[in-house]
Amino acid sequence: MTDHRFTHLPNPLVYADTLVGWFARLGIEADEATLAGLCATAAAELSQCELGQLYWRDETTGRLDLIAQHLTGAPLSGGDFQHEQLLHYVLAQNCALSLDDLAGSVYESEFLPAAQAPWRALSCVPLLDRHKTVAGLLLCASQRSKPLEDYLPSLRQLGSFALHQLSLWRRMRPGLAPSPNEPVSPAAFGLIGNSTAMEQTCRLIGKVLNTTYTVLLRGETGTGKEVVARAIHSAGPRRDEAFVVQNCAAFPEGLLESELFGYRKGAFTGAERHHTGLFDAAHGGTLLLDEIGDMPLALQAKLLRVLQEGEVRPLGASTAHKVDVRIIAATHRDLDAMVAQGTFREDLFYRLAQFPIELPALREREGDVWPLARNFAHAACAALGRAPVEWSNDALDQLSSHGFPGNVRELKCLVERAVLLCDDGVILPAHLSLPSTPSTASVETTLRQRMERVERAFLIDCLHKNRGNRTRTARELGVARRTLLYRLARLKIPTATAEGRVD
């Protein structure tokens, strides 16, 4: 009997038979290297479209990568596609989109690969994982105006099956560390920024990624220590296990001990049941001990034993048991000074600082303010269900000249407030509420330096929009390519954008 989902398609029985054949190929013939490509090809052939694309979404960072494409002669574009208007709509709304007349729609389609004929019809479906969250997208596009809506249910099932199979393949292999001799793009870990300081930080992350070393993240408040910890977990071999966070300053000593190690029924007054501690909850995964410098001395000794022996003993228990947990500690305090003052155990410090990573302050990340601000603005607009906002030149100038003592956290809060205050789709200096620059700043910062900061942010944004292609960027700016290359070198802009693609 014909499935009612196929009755509106031409030759429904043939389509159903072909669909089953593709499911069999994906489940039996495909491996990790060929699975995504086969899925993109299947989508294009089933929908009788020239283009098929499969996107993978990182559940931690939200980054959307194009991992496979079926289109003769077209290269696979790199980069983060989560902010492309059409794709962002499907992601945010978790609903399929079918456009019979792409040229007459309100959606931008410049992200589609160039072809001999314009794209006239398009369909895009969200793909769900086993937790019913969006794990990716499957897109088909045709150079003919045609209805594609009836293909959506079967394409959604096919794509979801392919992503599930790909996830299984990836779980079967350990994480792959970047080559130690190559520069590491922050985008490889879902981080944002092109500065030298961030590239150096990511190189350290790449070295420790697939080890069992304890990592100590140090840096000022607001530098993104938890974000980096999540990146280490998500890119490493424990990515499919739990990531647990505990702020050591959030509980008094007694409660923190029971929270970390757990307790048995009757261990103390009010302990009416067994309680699983965070070490057990993070078994097989990663435990982030945030603000480790605020942990009481008595508890530090018990933590040291866990790190040395790899076992925990819940309160009220007579025996200890083994746990397999990767520890990442984070602090804004000067632990070296605390050790000298006797407020932090020296043996624990050396155990935690097996592999320290110093996170740079935002003022040390030259050129990263604008990409971060743009990302925060896109996220805020998506959360509010609003169209993306633009930035005025004066607002960009204020951002580039502000010192950001609160680092990335201050920038994020500032941008989210500006998006909320912005009513006309353009962020102005008044929306940022930044203090005016004192007149004495002119002594330290020349007009040329201020203009170069704005120009640097503008060029990085243009490169990002053109996915690192300097020829297209020069054409958009209306300058010769050699002029653009000179300005990039003069302003010390990396030759690769966050997507890592150059022409």
VOGU-3710 file (C-alpha; in Angstrom, 3 decimals, decimal comma):
1> mtdhrfthlp> 0,000/0,000/0,000  1,345/3,415/-0,952  2,412/5,686/1,946  0,116/8,734/2,047  3,189/10,982/2,238  4,138/9,960/-1,320  0,730/10,143/-3,009  1,300/13,685/-4,312  4,661/12,775/-5,835  5,027/11,484/-9,410
11> nplvyadtlv> 5,359/7,681/-9,452  4,979/7,256/-5,672  5,775/3,539/-5,679  9,000/4,113/-7,586  9,904/6,967/-5,211  9,251/4,812/-2,138  11,377/1,998/-3,553  14,211/4,430/-4,358  14,009/5,951/-0,879  14,291/2,527/0,753
21> gwfarlgiea> 17,299/1,813/-1,431  19,031/4,973/-0,216  18,320/4,101/3,415  19,943/0,707/2,800  23,020/2,296/1,229  23,436/4,753/4,096  23,051/2,018/6,678  25,135/-0,710/5,038  27,557/0,635/2,433  28,506/4,024/3,896
31> deatlaglca> 31,323/4,728/6,329  32,355/7,924/8,107  34,166/9,246/5,032  31,324/8,656/2,540  28,142/8,920/4,608  27,567/12,688/4,406  28,286/12,815/0,675  25,894/9,966/-0,040  23,169/11,731/1,937  23,589/14,964/-0,049
41> taaaelsqce> 23,505/13,009/-3,314  20,418/11,071/-2,207  18,573/14,290/-1,335  19,374/15,851/-4,718  18,362/12,778/-6,707  15,182/12,074/-4,743  13,965/15,668/-5,112  15,285/15,878/-8,711  17,330/18,951/-7,832  20,779/19,973/-9,037
51> lgqlywrdet> 21,997/20,846/-5,541  21,960/18,860/-2,304  23,643/20,066/0,908  24,034/18,536/4,377  24,840/20,791/7,357  26,043/19,678/10,788  25,236/21,785/13,871  27,517/21,793/16,931  25,206/21,351/19,928  27,516/23,311/22,247
61> tgrldliaqh> 28,431/26,362/20,181  25,565/26,432/17,677  28,088/26,541/14,812  26,616/25,286/11,521  29,072/23,632/9,100  28,462/22,506/5,531  29,853/18,960/5,601  28,696/17,609/2,226  27,464/18,957/-1,093  26,169/17,400/-4,312
71> ltgaplsggd> 26,811/19,792/-7,215  29,053/18,997/-10,145  32,211/21,103/-10,204  31,414/23,230/-7,137  33,864/23,298/-4,194  32,695/22,809/-0,620  32,508/26,192/1,156  33,886/26,458/4,675  32,683/28,629/7,516  29,909/29,043/10,039
81> fqheqllhyv> 26,533/29,277/8,285  24,341/29,661/11,392  23,744/33,385/10,726  22,670/33,030/7,100  19,138/34,428/7,081  17,371/31,472/5,468  19,246/28,784/7,393  18,923/30,711/10,648  15,138/30,799/10,228  14,906/27,018/9,826
91> laqncalsld> 17,206/26,492/12,831  15,479/28,975/15,122  11,928/27,956/14,214  12,673/24,222/13,885  10,418/24,063/10,853  10,872/23,136/7,210  10,917/25,790/4,502  9,913/25,274/0,868  10,206/28,080/-1,703  8,794/27,497/-5,194
101> dlagsvyese> 9,929/30,976/-6,341  13,231/31,734/-4,637  13,876/34,932/-6,589  10,561/36,435/-5,453  10,946/35,484/-1,799  12,182/37,651/1,075  15,014/35,227/1,863  18,621/35,877/0,858  20,302/33,008/-1,012  23,816/34,375/-1,662
111> flpaaqapwr> 25,295/31,565/0,441  24,320/29,020/-2,237  27,159/28,017/-4,579  27,430/29,852/-7,900  26,007/27,962/-10,864  25,494/28,534/-14,589  21,780/29,194/-14,050  20,157/30,970/-11,062  18,565/28,980/-8,280  14,777/29,182/-8,563
121> alscvplldr> 13,368/26,697/-6,017  14,617/25,573/-2,618  13,670/23,341/0,288  15,367/23,092/3,670  14,470/20,787/6,570  15,780/20,664/10,146  17,251/17,300/11,174  16,670/16,072/14,722  18,864/13,944/16,957  17,696/11,381/19,500
131> hktvaglllc> 17,027/14,191/22,006  14,671/15,897/19,525  16,993/18,877/19,136  18,144/20,263/15,784  21,386/18,514/14,828  21,681/19,800/11,276  19,937/20,806/8,053  19,309/19,156/4,695  18,895/21,524/1,744  17,933/20,985/-1,892
141> asqrskpled> 17,851/23,632/-4,623  16,711/23,530/-8,235  17,389/25,763/-11,221  13,748/25,309/-12,222  10,705/26,694/-10,434  9,029/23,600/-9,014  7,114/22,523/-5,895  9,339/20,734/-3,376  7,110/20,662/-0,311  5,949/17,057/-0,775
151> ylpslrqlgs> 9,557/15,829/-0,542  10,137/17,367/2,899  8,872/14,557/5,217  10,951/11,839/3,569  14,030/14,070/3,261  13,788/14,917/6,954  13,801/11,216/7,874  16,641/10,441/5,484  18,825/13,308/6,750  18,139/12,582/10,420
161> falhqlslwr> 19,078/8,951/9,852  22,322/9,986/8,132  23,329/12,366/10,941  22,566/9,701/13,537  24,770/7,218/11,670  27,524/9,821/11,365  27,304/10,537/15,097  27,735/6,829/15,810  30,824/6,687/13,586  32,348/9,677/15,353
171> rmrpglapsp> 31,758/8,175/18,764  33,701/5,081/17,719  36,920/7,004/17,165  38,909/9,224/19,561  39,111/12,964/18,985  41,771/14,126/16,581  44,182/16,772/17,782  45,359/19,468/15,373  48,877/19,152/14,025  51,277/20,743/16,511
181> nepvspaafg> 53,152/22,492/13,710  50,113/24,204/12,191  48,306/27,340/13,433  44,970/26,503/15,029  41,950/28,602/14,142  39,653/29,420/17,106  36,761/28,397/14,850  38,038/24,809/15,052  36,865/24,785/18,672  33,736/26,889/18,156
191> lignstameq> 35,486/29,979/19,538  35,345/33,448/18,010  38,278/35,674/17,079  41,245/35,973/14,754  43,749/37,640/17,076  47,223/36,270/17,644  46,440/35,898/21,349  43,477/33,623/20,619  45,406/31,565/18,079  48,096/30,938/20,697
201> tcrligkvln> 45,448/29,953/23,233  43,853/27,536/20,766  47,219/26,009/19,960  47,550/25,115/23,648  44,016/23,703/23,633  44,919/21,532/20,653  47,947/20,122/22,445  46,054/19,084/25,599  42,822/18,065/23,903  43,336/14,319/23,724
211> ttytvllrge> 45,382/13,863/26,890  44,300/13,068/30,440  46,136/16,112/31,825  44,393/18,332/34,343  43,906/21,782/32,837  44,026/25,013/34,846  42,351/27,958/33,086  43,548/31,285/34,432  42,430/34,751/33,436  40,548/37,843/34,473
221> tgtgkevvar> 36,851/37,703/35,259  34,794/37,590/32,083  37,440/36,152/29,756  35,334/33,082/28,952  36,890/30,343/31,056  33,749/28,194/31,065  33,359/28,647/27,300  36,917/27,393/26,767  36,346/24,474/29,158  33,266/23,453/27,167
231> aihsagprrd> 35,294/23,721/23,962  37,956/21,373/25,364  35,260/18,882/26,353  33,258/19,136/23,100  36,297/18,723/20,831  37,919/15,927/22,855  37,329/12,183/23,137  34,845/12,652/26,026  32,503/14,781/23,914  29,593/12,326/24,149
241> eafvvqncaa> 29,713/12,091/27,942  28,594/14,535/30,625  30,039/18,007/31,101  29,417/19,092/34,704  30,124/22,532/36,195  30,517/23,401/39,880  31,271/26,891/41,160  33,389/26,364/44,265  32,395/29,778/45,625  28,675/29,018/45,479
251> fpegllesel> 28,450/26,726/48,547  29,855/26,714/52,087  32,384/23,988/52,860  29,979/21,320/54,166  27,515/21,642/51,303  30,261/21,788/48,685  31,782/18,534/49,976  28,469/16,663/49,803  27,762/18,184/46,391  31,090/17,003/44,976
261> fgyrkgaftg> 31,392/13,585/46,613  27,768/12,727/47,404  26,498/11,118/50,598  24,727/8,041/51,919  21,400/7,932/53,655  21,841/8,778/57,342  25,281/10,382/56,877  24,018/13,479/58,691  20,797/14,988/59,939  18,480/15,449/56,981
271> aerhhtglfd> 20,225/12,895/54,748  17,097/10,854/54,071  18,309/9,264/50,841  21,438/8,502/48,868  22,758/11,477/46,925  25,005/11,120/43,863  27,925/13,545/43,851  29,164/15,509/40,873  32,228/13,297/40,444  29,918/10,334/39,875
281> aahggtllld> 27,606/12,425/37,676  30,591/13,341/35,502  31,929/9,755/35,298  33,403/9,249/31,833  33,140/12,962/31,091  34,491/16,288/32,324  34,094/18,181/35,603  34,798/21,918/35,617  35,710/23,247/39,059  35,126/26,964/38,595
291> eigdmplalq> 36,595/29,507/41,027  38,864/26,813/42,470  40,712/29,514/44,423  37,665/29,872/46,697  37,682/26,229/47,802  38,251/25,864/51,600  41,611/24,420/52,696  40,099/21,351/54,374  38,261/20,420/51,199  41,374/20,994/49,101
301> akllrvlqeg> 43,029/18,010/50,844  40,105/15,732/49,921  40,148/16,958/46,331  43,872/16,229/46,116  43,245/12,616/47,104  40,629/12,241/44,382  43,074/13,573/41,810  45,863/11,293/43,000  43,910/8,078/43,553  41,071/8,499/41,061
311> evrplgasta> 38,474/7,483/43,629  35,846/9,185/45,775  34,308/8,317/49,114  30,800/9,713/49,656  29,954/11,089/53,095  28,749/8,272/55,319  30,244/5,533/53,103  32,731/3,011/54,477  34,567/2,454/51,173  35,717/4,496/48,202
321> hkvdvriiaa> 35,037/3,711/44,570  36,818/4,551/41,328  35,712/7,372/39,025  36,937/8,316/35,567  36,674/12,092/35,320  38,694/14,675/33,424  39,241/17,711/35,679  39,381/21,278/34,399  39,865/23,991/37,025  39,356/27,711/36,504
331> thrdldamva> 40,153/30,788/38,546  40,694/34,525/38,292  42,799/34,509/41,459  46,606/34,499/41,656  47,106/30,963/42,981  50,885/31,421/43,166  50,408/34,263/45,643  47,796/32,248/47,576  50,266/29,362/47,889  52,879/31,765/49,266
341> qgtfredlfy> 50,304/33,116/51,752  49,285/29,633/52,843  45,660/29,982/51,686  45,988/27,399/48,905  47,710/24,019/49,132  50,956/23,891/47,205  50,613/20,191/46,335  47,104/20,723/44,984  48,247/23,728/42,959  50,935/21,707/41,181
351> rlaqfpielp> 48,462/18,883/40,569  45,875/21,241/39,069  48,418/23,249/37,079  49,589/20,189/35,170  48,725/22,125/32,000  47,922/25,812/32,667  46,318/27,978/29,984  46,251/31,751/30,454  43,218/33,272/28,736  43,895/36,696/27,214
361> alreregdvw> 41,935/39,740/28,286  39,766/41,307/25,599  42,064/44,344/25,421  44,855/41,938/24,340  42,752/40,403/21,546  43,276/42,970/18,805  40,508/42,869/16,213  38,262/40,427/18,107  35,787/42,945/19,538  33,785/43,345/16,337
371> plarnfahaa> 33,400/39,618/15,487  32,347/38,945/19,087  29,897/41,834/19,093  28,379/40,698/15,808  27,935/37,162/17,128  26,339/38,384/20,366  24,011/40,666/18,394  22,905/37,808/16,104  22,260/35,568/19,110  20,310/38,299/20,929
381> caalgrapve> 18,165/38,996/17,855  17,444/35,283/17,448  16,446/34,977/21,123  14,115/37,970/20,781  12,709/36,744/17,470  13,854/39,915/15,695  15,538/40,577/12,362  19,334/41,048/12,500  20,501/44,565/13,346  23,100/46,756/11,677
391> wsndaldqls> 25,845/48,831/13,322  26,472/52,529/12,815  30,041/53,697/12,213  29,968/55,782/15,399  28,932/52,727/17,436  31,764/50,695/15,913  34,183/53,486/16,766  33,035/53,444/20,391  33,440/49,687/20,581  36,945/49,801/19,151
401> shgfpgnvre> 38,093/52,510/21,580  36,564/51,072/24,764  38,908/49,212/27,117  36,366/46,573/28,288  37,585/46,024/31,861  34,848/43,392/32,173  36,203/41,544/29,132  33,977/39,373/26,920  31,226/39,173/29,548  30,966/42,968/29,621
411> lkclveravl> 30,835/43,103/25,824  28,100/40,450/25,705  25,912/42,241/28,240  26,505/45,579/26,530  25,522/44,239/23,092  22,431/42,421/24,402  21,235/45,637/26,041  21,919/47,607/22,849  19,869/45,144/20,774  16,978/45,499/23,214
421> lcddgvilpa> 17,134/49,306/23,061  17,510/49,396/19,270  14,110/50,060/17,651  15,103/50,979/14,094  17,415/48,101/13,214  20,630/50,130/13,621  22,713/50,199/16,806  23,802/53,732/17,682  26,260/55,010/20,316  23,326/55,938/22,550
431> hlslpstpst> 22,313/52,270/22,718  25,766/51,257/23,988  25,776/53,678/26,933  29,569/53,751/27,011  31,371/56,553/28,839  32,659/59,297/26,589  36,380/59,161/25,836  38,325/61,648/27,995  40,089/64,408/26,101  43,418/63,196/27,482
441> asvettlrqr> 43,026/60,059/25,387  44,074/62,060/22,337  47,583/62,148/23,756  47,776/58,359/23,802  45,665/57,549/20,746  46,183/59,436/17,494  43,485/59,949/14,915  45,320/57,587/12,548  45,302/54,805/15,160  41,582/55,240/15,767
451> merverafli> 40,835/55,164/12,046  42,986/52,086/11,572  41,078/50,257/14,330  37,770/51,003/12,600  39,217/50,059/9,190  40,597/46,812/10,603  37,218/45,815/12,032  35,499/46,737/8,746  37,920/44,699/6,606  37,664/41,670/8,900
461> dclhknrgnr> 33,872/41,868/8,620  34,023/42,035/4,803  36,390/39,054/4,698  34,076/37,129/7,023  31,072/37,890/4,805  32,966/36,696/1,716  34,271/33,615/3,589  37,886/34,723/3,341  37,895/35,250/-0,434  40,093/38,310/-0,940
471> trtarelgva> 39,245/38,694/-4,636  35,513/38,998/-3,908  36,252/41,263/-0,949  38,310/43,627/-3,112  35,558/43,648/-5,752  32,926/44,495/-3,127  35,067/47,309/-1,725  35,805/48,684/-5,191  39,587/48,533/-4,821  42,352/46,672/-6,613
481> rrtllyrlar> 43,272/43,312/-5,125  46,862/44,416/-4,520  45,545/47,454/-2,631  43,515/45,181/-0,377  46,504/42,895/0,207  48,613/45,905/1,158  46,020/47,106/3,665  45,669/43,614/5,158  49,418/43,415/5,670  49,593/46,998/6,946
491> lkiptataeg> 46,866/46,366/9,531  48,268/42,914/10,456  45,053/41,103/9,540  45,597/37,306/9,294  45,576/35,880/5,782  42,790/33,495/6,806  39,464/34,488/8,283  37,726/32,645/11,084  36,586/30,147/8,471  40,214/29,510/7,566
501> rvd> 39,609/29,993/3,841  41,717/32,158/1,563  41,784/32,587/-2,198
//
